[in-house]
Amino acid sequence: MRSRSVLTVLFAALLTAVLAACSTTSGGSSGGSDLQAVKSAGVLRVGTEGTYAPFSYHDPKTNALTGYDVEVAKAVADKLGVKVEYVETPWDAIFAGLTSKRFDAVVNQVTKNPERAGLYGLSSTYNYSEGVIATRADDSSITSLAALKGKKSAQSLTSNWAKVAKDAGAQVESVEGFTQAITLLKQSRVDATVNDSLAVLDYQKSTGDQTVKIAGKTGDISEQVVATRKGSDLVAAIDKALGELKADGTLKKLSEKYFGSDVSVKPTA
């Protein structure tokens, strides 16, 4: 779910390479076992934003760090037999922090793609998201992308979902974000909004609003993974932990807690 512009990705890749070179020079990545280091320290250090609800954020009442990814990270650490330590880091600096060994892993809705697979050690998928079309609950005229043709769709112009809506033939109404898109939808000023399923599910779960529904899917599915350093033996250990968390129902339980749906299972077409 977390993706960036090409320019930002290239800059991050360059910074990662520089930091990796520095780390190698200083003996910081000389082939030692990351898993053994975590076990010896008794702590898994996890990079996460802390400002990205409902995945990683501070509870308004207690100010405690919480969220879906925060709980997934703790569950993984528990399976590894260690404590978890969260290192709050802005998204644009999070991979540089991983490479420079500020933390051992990133748990922050990291979307799996070929570029990241070439730069980092990526775990198996722990949750999925997909592109969906949200409409008013009483509107049965839109059930697919094709049905968006000629309709008004509220979209943030900097999001890839704006292009998806436009390519489908929708008249795109510019908004600042998802909240404004939902407001215009409820006011009948637009017919739909195309967005990530997790954004819509979170909105429905947190507000209980039954006047908005998921009316269709775009066919775009993304996979979220835990990122570690390239070649790290933590990948296998984290994969084993995630497998156990899926088998014992923990991932399903956390999914339903935050989204009212099991997002640990790949969506059907």
N, C-alpha and C positions, 0 to 999 in steps of 0.2 A: 504494500500500500504506500510505502514511502519511496518516491522516485524523485529525480532531479533533472534539471535542464542539462543538455549536452555540455555546455561550458562549465557548469558547476562540477559535473562528473569528471571532466578532463582535469580540472584544477585539483580535485580531490585525489585523482589517480597520481598526478605528478607529486603532490605533497606526500602521498603514501609512499611512493618510490623513494623520495628523499629521506623520509623518516626511517624507512626500512634499511636503507644504506647506512644511515647513522647508527641504527640499532645493531646491525651486523658488525660494523667497525668496532663498536664498544663491547662486542661479545654478548649482546642482549638476545640474540637469536642464533646461538651457536649449536642448535640441534638438541638442546635440553628438552625434557618432557614438561609441557605445560600442565598436563594432568597431575604429574607428580608435584609440581610447584604448588598447584591449587590444594592438593591433598595435604602437603606439608604445612601450608599456611592455614589450612582449615577454613579458607574463605574463597568464594568465587566472586570476583569483582566484575560487575555488570554495568556497561555503559547504557544509559537510557536518558531520554530528554527531561522528563519530569514536568513537561508543559503540554503534553499531547493526550488529552482526554479522549476516550476513556481508557487509553492504553497505559499511559504513564503520566500521572499528574498528582497534585497535592489536594487532599480532601479539604474542602472549604471550611469545614467545622474544626478539624483537628490539625490541619496542615501536614498530616502524615502522607508520605509518598504511597500511592496506591495505584490500582489500575490492572487491566487484564495482563499486560506484558510484565508488570511488576510481580504479579502473583505467579505467572508462568515461570519467571526466573527463579523465584523462591522455591517453587516445586521442583525445578531441575536441580538446584543446589541441594535440596533435601535428599533427592535420589543419589546425588554424588557423595552424600554424607558430610557436607560442609555447610557453613553459613553463607549468606549472600550479603554482599556489600554493593550498594548502588552508587554509581558515580554519575551524577547528573551533568549532561553535556549537550550543548546545542547540536541540532541535527547536522549542520554543515561542518562540524568539527569532530563528529563522532567516529568516523573511520580513521581519521588521523590519530585520534586518541587510542584506538584499538591497536594500530600499527606501532605506536610509540610505547605501548604496554602500560598505559594508564589504567587499563582494565583488561580482563581476559576474554570477554565476549560482549556482543551488542544484542540486546533484546529490546527492539523498538520498531516493530513492524517493518523489518527489512525485507523488501520484495526480492525474490530470487530472480536473477537474470544472468545471461551468459557473461556479461562484463564483470559482475561481482563474483561469479564463480571462478573467474580467472585471477582475481585479486585476493580473495579471502577464502577461508575454510567455511563452508556453509553446511548447516545441519539439514536434517530432513524437515519437511514442512510441518509446522504445528498449527497453522490456521490458514484458511483460504478466504479470499474476497472476490467479488465479481461485480461487473457493471450492471446496474439495474435502472429501471425507469420508474420513478415515483409519480403517482397521480393522486387526485382526490379519490376517496373511497367510493363515491357515487358515480364515478366516470368509468364507463365500460368501453369507451371508444378507442383506447390505446392499450394494446397488449403486446406490442413488439416495436422494434426500431422502425420498421416500414410504416407503421401507423403514426409515426411522429411527423411525417411529411405534411407541411403546411400548418403544423401546430406550433404554439409558442412554448419554448422551453427555457427556463431560468438557469443560467450557467455562469460560473466564474470564468472569465475569458482566459485566465492564465492556467486553467485546468485542461487536461487532455479530454475531459468529458464534454467540453464545449465543442471540440472538433467532432467528436462522435455524434453529438446531436445535430450539428450543422451538416455533416456528411449524410445524415439520414433525411435531410430536407426540412429540418425544423427551423423556425424563425427564432434565433437565439436572443434572449433578453439578458443583458449583462447584469450580474449581481456581484456583491463583494464576497459572498460565501454561501455555504449550505443553509445557514439559518435564514438569510434573506430570501433564498430560493424557496424555502418551505413557506415563508410568510406570503410571498406573491402567489404561490400555488393555492394556499388556503383562502386567499382573497379573490381567487378566480381571475387574477390578472395574467396568469400563464396557465398552460394546460398540463405541464409536466416539468420534471427536472431529472437529468441523468447524472448518476453519481455512483459512488462505491457502496456496495451492499452494507458494509459495516457501519457507514455513516447513517444510513437509513434505519438499520436495526437498532443502533444506539439511540437514535432519536425516538423511535417508537417505544423502546424499553424504558428510557429515562423520563419520558413525558406521558406515556400512556395514551397518546393521541391516536384515536381510531379513525380520524377523518382523512388520513393519508395512508396509502397502501403501495406495495410494490406490485406494479402492474405488468412488468415484463423484464426481460433480461437482454443485455447487449451481446452476450457471448464471450466477453472478456473475463478471464479468470486469472487471478494472481495468487502466488504462494508466498507466505511469510515464513522466514527462517531465522535461526540464531546465527550470527556471524562471529567467526573467530579468525585468528591469523592463519594465513595460508600454510598448509602443512602441519597444523597443530593437531596433536593427538586428543585434544578436547572434543573434536568433532565426533569421533566414535563414541566417546563417553556420553556426550549430550544426546546423540541419536538414541543410545540405549535408554537414557533417562526419559526421553520423549516417548519412546515406544512403550515404556512401562506406564507413563502417565496417561497415554491413550488407552492402554489395556485396562487400567484400573478405574477408568471413568473420570479422572481428574480434569483432563482437557475439556471433556464434554460439560462437566459441572461448571468450570470457569467460563466457558462459552455462553452457557445459558444464564449464568449470573449477570454477565455484562451485556449480552445481545439478545437473550431470549430465544436463541437458536444455537444449534451445534455447528460452529464454524470450523471445527477441527476436521470435518469431513468434506471432501471435495464436492462442490455443487454439481448437480446433474444438469444436463443440457436442457 
